[in-house]
Amino acid sequence: MPRRQTADTAGMVFHAMNRGARKLRLFEHDSDYRAFRETISDVITRAPVHLYAYCIMPNHFHLVCSPRKDGQLSQFMRLLTLTHSKRWHAARGTTGTGCVYQGRFRSFPVQSDNHFLTICRYVERNPLRAGLVKRAEDWRWSSLSDRCKECHSIKFADWPTPTPGNWIDVVNDVEAHAEAVRTSIRRGRPFGDERWVAAAAARLGLQGSVGAIGRPWS
């Protein structure tokens, strides 16, 4: 995957994720999920990004966020995984026994239009796609559930594009463009229309990631 640039990222939306090392299950009990959600809240105060959506899965997590300053995404993700790793080991008495995460996080920039909605739907639909729930909002460890229950444990930023009034139904509906999103995850390729992708790739030094372009949600 192309090496990410840390400069000139302020204000751009990113999908970011990481997963457990060696297929490690990161979250087994409610307390594990709750502790990670609290870690997100703690780290945002130290590296304040705009957070739009998240989903915590048994062995990985997804975030949709925007750094306020250049290089802040890397700072935020480094603090998040480092802080969580220390707390994870401390809770289990396993400090010094190995890495919790598989390595550096994966991320790619997202155009702030309907492509943004596509990414948020992909993230919030994860538990439904994995067969963990019958309705996406029933998964307690996601931004979709938080908004439905008016939970304020994490402060969310206003979305850069209007949220459809039937958003919950959209997330639960038949999924589209999932493979295009997965390709961006694998390759670090910008996700947007053709002109925006080319500009974002040039801005961030990601020209090697650019291939076929996926269409946005509509």
Secondary structure in CASP SS format (residue, H / E / C, confidence):
PFRMAT SS
TARGET T0000
AUTHOR 0000-0000-0000
METHOD secondary structure of the structure
MODEL  1
M C 1.00
P C 1.00
R C 1.00
R C 1.00
Q C 1.00
T C 1.00
A C 1.00
D C 1.00
T C 1.00
A C 1.00
G C 1.00
M C 1.00
V E 1.00
F E 1.00
H E 1.00
A E 1.00
M E 1.00
N E 1.00
R E 1.00
G E 1.00
A H 1.00
R H 1.00
K H 1.00
L C 1.00
R C 1.00
L C 1.00
F C 1.00
E C 1.00
H C 1.00
D H 1.00
S H 1.00
D H 1.00
Y H 1.00
R H 1.00
A H 1.00
F H 1.00
R H 1.00
E H 1.00
T H 1.00
I H 1.00
S H 1.00
D H 1.00
V H 1.00
I H 1.00
T H 1.00
R H 1.00
A C 1.00
P C 1.00
V C 1.00
H E 1.00
L E 1.00
Y E 1.00
A E 1.00
Y E 1.00
C E 1.00
I E 1.00
M C 1.00
P C 1.00
N C 1.00
H E 1.00
F E 1.00
H E 1.00
L E 1.00
V E 1.00
C E 1.00
S E 1.00
P C 1.00
R C 1.00
K C 1.00
D C 1.00
G C 1.00
Q H 1.00
L H 1.00
S H 1.00
Q H 1.00
F H 1.00
M H 1.00
R H 1.00
L H 1.00
L H 1.00
T H 1.00
L H 1.00
T H 1.00
H H 1.00
S H 1.00
K H 1.00
R H 1.00
W H 1.00
H H 1.00
A H 1.00
A H 1.00
R H 1.00
G C 1.00
T C 1.00
T C 1.00
G C 1.00
T C 1.00
G C 1.00
C C 1.00
V C 1.00
Y E 1.00
Q C 1.00
G C 1.00
R C 1.00
F C 1.00
R E 1.00
S E 1.00
F E 1.00
P E 1.00
V E 1.00
Q C 1.00
S C 1.00
D C 1.00
N H 1.00
H H 1.00
F H 1.00
L H 1.00
T H 1.00
I H 1.00
C H 1.00
R H 1.00
Y H 1.00
V H 1.00
E H 1.00
R C 1.00
N H 1.00
P H 1.00
L H 1.00
R H 1.00
A C 1.00
G C 1.00
L C 1.00
V C 1.00
K C 1.00
R C 1.00
A H 1.00
E H 1.00
D H 1.00
W C 1.00
R C 1.00
W C 1.00
S E 1.00
S H 1.00
L H 1.00
S H 1.00
D H 1.00
R H 1.00
C H 1.00
K C 1.00
E C 1.00
C C 1.00
H C 1.00
S C 1.00
I C 1.00
K C 1.00
F C 1.00
A C 1.00
D C 1.00
W C 1.00
P C 1.00
T C 1.00
P C 1.00
T C 1.00
P C 1.00
G C 1.00
N C 1.00
W H 1.00
I H 1.00
D H 1.00
V H 1.00
V H 1.00
N H 1.00
D C 1.00
V C 1.00
E C 1.00
A C 1.00
H C 1.00
A H 1.00
E H 1.00
A H 1.00
V H 1.00
R H 1.00
T H 1.00
S H 1.00
I H 1.00
R H 1.00
R H 1.00
G C 1.00
R C 1.00
P C 1.00
F E 1.00
G C 1.00
D C 1.00
E H 1.00
R H 1.00
W H 1.00
V H 1.00
A H 1.00
A H 1.00
A H 1.00
A H 1.00
A H 1.00
R H 1.00
L H 1.00
G C 1.00
L C 1.00
Q H 1.00
G H 1.00
S H 1.00
V C 1.00
G C 1.00
A C 1.00
I C 1.00
G C 1.00
R C 1.00
P C 1.00
W C 1.00
S C 1.00
END
